[in-house]
Amino acid sequence: QVQLVESGGGLVQPGGSLRLSCAASGFTFSSYVMKWYRQAPGKQRELVATITETGRSTNYADSMKGRFTISRDNAKNTVYLQMNSLKPEDTAVYYCNTRDTRVLWGKDYWGQGTQVTVSS
């Protein structure tokens, strides 16, 4: 029943911007922490940003601080990732994630991902 659908990826030049969206359904969105991850070829999945249930607190990986902003609109069941000053190193598939901690060992839910390519 849980579904996460990312959108907004594409090809941009270095220094450009993109806004990713993740539409959530099948659970009480406002009760869950949401995260963005990314994965480049040959590399492990990397945590990009985290936002708490109410959106009051956010956290970012060091390389994204000052460039990326995570936000959420609980009325729309959507989490966003605004990406500015993009670099070629940001090229990856970006995934939306939430974790259900009410079951044994927890269970992660993932979207199918959206490709971001930064190239001149």
C-alpha positions as CSV (number, residue, x, y, z in Angstrom):
1,Q,0.0,0.0,0.0
2,V,2.9,2.4,0.7
3,Q,4.0,4.2,-2.4
4,L,6.6,6.8,-3.0
5,V,6.9,8.4,-6.5
6,E,9.8,10.7,-7.3
7,S,9.8,13.2,-10.1
8,G,11.7,16.3,-11.3
9,G,15.0,14.8,-12.4
10,G,16.7,15.6,-15.6
11,L,19.8,16.9,-17.3
12,V,21.3,20.3,-16.1
13,Q,24.5,22.2,-16.6
14,P,26.9,22.7,-13.7
15,G,25.7,25.6,-11.6
16,G,22.1,24.9,-12.5
17,S,19.1,24.0,-10.3
18,L,16.5,21.3,-10.0
19,R,13.6,20.7,-7.7
20,L,12.8,17.0,-7.0
21,S,9.4,15.9,-5.6
22,C,8.3,12.8,-3.9
23,A,4.6,12.1,-3.7
24,A,3.6,9.7,-0.9
25,S,0.5,7.6,-0.3
26,G,-0.6,4.6,1.7
27,F,0.4,5.9,5.2
28,T,0.1,8.8,7.6
29,F,2.7,11.0,5.9
30,S,2.8,13.6,8.7
31,S,3.9,10.8,11.2
32,Y,7.0,9.8,9.4
33,V,10.5,11.2,9.0
34,M,11.4,11.5,5.3
35,K,14.8,11.2,3.6
36,W,16.4,11.7,0.3
37,Y,19.2,9.3,-0.8
38,R,21.3,9.1,-3.9
39,Q,23.3,6.4,-5.6
40,A,25.9,6.9,-8.3
41,P,27.3,3.9,-10.4
42,G,29.8,1.9,-8.4
43,K,29.0,3.6,-5.2
44,Q,27.0,2.9,-2.1
45,R,23.7,4.6,-1.5
46,E,24.3,7.9,0.2
47,L,22.1,9.8,2.6
48,V,21.5,13.3,1.2
49,A,19.0,14.9,3.5
50,T,16.5,14.3,6.3
51,I,13.4,16.1,7.5
52,T,11.4,15.4,10.6
53,E,7.7,14.8,10.8
54,T,6.7,18.4,11.2
55,G,9.5,19.8,9.0
56,R,10.9,21.7,11.9
57,S,14.4,20.1,11.7
58,T,16.5,19.1,8.8
59,N,19.9,17.6,8.3
60,Y,22.3,17.4,5.3
61,A,25.4,15.6,4.2
62,D,28.4,18.0,4.4
63,S,28.7,18.2,0.6
64,M,25.1,19.4,0.2
65,K,25.0,22.0,3.0
66,G,24.3,25.4,1.6
67,R,23.3,24.0,-1.8
68,F,20.4,21.6,-1.1
69,T,17.2,22.3,0.8
70,I,14.7,19.6,1.9
71,S,11.1,20.6,2.7
72,R,7.7,19.0,3.0
73,D,4.1,19.9,2.6
74,N,2.1,17.5,4.8
75,A,-1.2,18.8,3.3
76,K,0.0,17.5,-0.1
77,N,1.8,14.4,1.2
78,T,4.9,15.5,-0.6
79,V,8.6,16.0,0.2
80,Y,10.9,18.2,-1.9
81,L,14.6,18.5,-2.5
82,Q,15.7,21.9,-3.9
83,M,19.1,21.5,-5.5
84,N,21.1,24.6,-6.4
85,S,24.7,25.1,-7.6
86,L,24.7,21.6,-9.0
87,K,28.1,19.9,-9.7
88,P,28.9,16.9,-11.9
89,E,29.6,15.0,-8.7
90,D,25.9,15.3,-7.9
91,T,25.0,13.0,-10.8
92,A,23.1,10.0,-9.4
93,V,19.7,8.4,-9.1
94,Y,17.9,10.2,-6.3
95,Y,15.5,8.2,-4.1
96,C,12.8,9.1,-1.6
97,N,12.7,7.0,1.6
98,T,10.8,6.5,4.8
99,R,11.1,3.8,7.5
100,D,8.4,2.0,9.3
101,T,9.8,1.3,12.8
102,R,6.6,-0.3,14.1
103,V,7.6,-3.7,12.7
104,L,10.4,-6.1,13.7
105,W,13.8,-4.8,12.4
106,G,12.0,-1.9,10.7
107,K,11.1,-1.8,7.1
108,D,12.4,0.7,4.5
109,Y,10.2,2.0,1.7
110,W,11.7,3.4,-1.5
111,G,10.6,5.1,-4.6
112,Q,11.8,4.0,-8.0
113,G,14.2,6.9,-8.2
114,T,14.7,9.9,-10.5
115,Q,17.9,10.4,-12.5
116,V,19.8,13.6,-12.1
117,T,22.6,14.3,-14.5
118,V,24.9,17.3,-14.2
119,S,27.0,17.9,-17.3
120,S,28.1,20.6,-19.7
